[in-house]
């Protein structure tokens, strides 16, 4: 039974690592390289001149979301003995985000079709449309973050109560949930929220909990 548990640790850790790496690439690295939100012309030209990088960000996202759909299923097998209902809740919140996230990628495909268009359309119109699709894509990601946060609460609770995983990881995961949820409601309720220092703290919380858990699962597995 211990070897089965180790296998689940290892597979969960590996899937989590894929989610972290592909998520960082598509949601952090590529936007920093290509997107300048107050400059539609430069953003469009960056995508045009680095089309392969932009396409890789789409592939990376698909790999991320598929892995994120599988991850809670392995964690469920690992943690269902703690509390089966809470474990099902964890799976539900995580899996719900996957179709939202994958469907949201159609905005990036729309940008690709603008970049690949023959020179019939007014170029300034293309700059504007690129930014509209990019903002719609970001809003789709933003909606998905509510579920990226919510699944961490039952997950963190199960880890905390398990007795075979460190309690501190459970606490960090639950704090990660509040990080996502507070940022979601903060941004939704106030346009000034992005200027507040608390936003930065709340943004870091999920990364601490999730990365620590990912590394622990890999180490123990």
HURA-V940010 format. One record per helix or strand of 3 or more residues. SS is the DSSP state (helix for helix, strand for strand). FROM is the first residue (numbers start at 1). LEN is the number of residues. If there is no record, write none. Layout:
ss=SS from=FROM len=LEN
ss=SS from=FROM len=LEN
This chain:
ss=helix from=2 len=33
ss=helix from=40 len=10
ss=helix from=51 len=29
ss=helix from=84 len=21
ss=helix from=106 len=10
ss=helix from=123 len=40
ss=helix from=167 len=23
ss=helix from=193 len=3
ss=helix from=197 len=24
